[in-house]
């Protein structure tokens, strides 16, 4: 079998969890760190939190919260079981002091070389962070994804976290530096550069599995890169020696360059050949631009993608195995209501406006970029918001939300909804109700954490966000019926918000008692009911909830309602999710994909 039948490509997931970079993570400093961890006890091959804190805070002068951000984010990539994540959450929730918290964090460790590589690839986001202040999202793109048409090009990924062309270009351009970080100190020059005749050990090449994977030929099983390089057609080309268990650097570099190709499970391939998802119902004229595609029927775990683009004035409702474990991209949607009620791997909401997005539990991260007037409701491992305005995020998250440069008028509120299978879905991805850090965001500027006393143009504005006042708080009702036992918001609401809801409920009860005590006759009741309905519909129109409510009614039923009045409308139904008659102002036909 010829070597050119082997394809190697950049993995998507390490780039999806990009963190705001720091100048302290330049190649110069990472070379020093690579030497340091190899020559100090307790740093290699496993790096614990105490040693990373010593390096990051003592050597690189990073704030401890910033150091923990990198460490914690990388840990999200590790293959922990849901049970392990729940156990970790329970341990953290029992910590009542910083000392106890440090004791728990000290138990956490990561693969040293893979962590180095993760820190290195944060350079992908450096330039785009600087341009974010002039209007581009974080992270932005340089290399545009090719697609069959201009329209599809517009729907392809606009940020580097999703841009598989940018991933490939980055790896091709920086592969020599990436390999140098894996070379043992004894084979480096005084400046930290690899000598030409140096060798890279098999164990070091194993760490490349964080960034690269491949297959022997099209359609075959996906394998870690070290397996492809140590057997079959690439063994000779890469120069692998079974005796020394190592590779000559120059041969390995050349072999990888020749084998690198675009990720066959990336966003470009999904747009070109992914399975198009049909809409169950359509409102005439409003869905012509919408595109929904997926590769979940062919992609391996971690590479499953569902793309939803240009959904306009529609309600999309879905709970399905097709979504479970998928990376979701919601792109350029407007005036839409999107409910994805399945356990998800990651979610990116990009360039959307005037939308409500309600998500099932998200195992790794929810990234919001370049959005306006967006409401997101989620349970997630990590939440990041950049270059967005007038957005409200209701979250349950064990990590502190990241507010990146370019934000304005961001509102953070507690997670405030429920659907029957929510707790089962949370358990399946290892997310618990505690700890919950929704109200303690981290503000990041171009060079790390923002000092609230230093509000400069290069930093995130400490005043860019607020916590939702309890007086403005209302619960969100998911208007669909699904199977399950969850009937209350997991973990309950924070006391001030629960008190606000209780007060609203008391006012409703007082109103009902007042009406009953008025002892209206039949004609007065009819007139009063008509007056209330008129005022209610005026409120629906003024607040925009009329569209949300209408969107839950299929076209045929909407026509019937228009001709026969409100009583003619029945409870609408869609595959996988059934709207409920809960009386909440939530209305266009729900679309099942």
ABEGO torsion letter per residue (X at the ends): XBAAABBBBBBAAAAAABBBBBAAABAAAAAAAAAAAAABBGAOABBBAAAAAAAAAAAAGBBAAAAAAAAAAAAAABBBBAAAAAAAAAAAAABABAAAAAAAAAABBBBAAAAAAAAAAAAAAAAAAAAAAAGBBOBBBABBBBBABAAAAAABBABAAABAAAAAAAAAAAAAAAAAAABBAAABBAAGBBBAABBBBAAAAAAAAAABBBBABBGBBBBBAAAAAABEAAAAAAGBBAAAGBBBAAAAAAAAAAABBBBAABAAAAAAABBBBBBABBBBGAAAABBBBBAAAABBBGABBBBBBGBBGBBBBBBBAAABGBBBBBBGBBGBBBBBBBBBABBBBBGBBGBBBBBBBBABBBBBBGBBGBBBBBBBABBBBBGBBGBBBBBBBABBBBBBBGBBGBBBBBBABBBAAAAAAAAAAGBBAOBBAAABBBBBBAAEBBBAABBBAABBBAAABBBBBAAABBBBBBABBBBEABABBBGEBBAAAAAAAAAAAAAAAAAAAAAAAAGBBAAAAAAAAAAAAAAAAAAAAAAGAAAAAAAABBAAAAAAAAAAEAAABBBBBBBGBBBBBAGBBBXXBBBBX
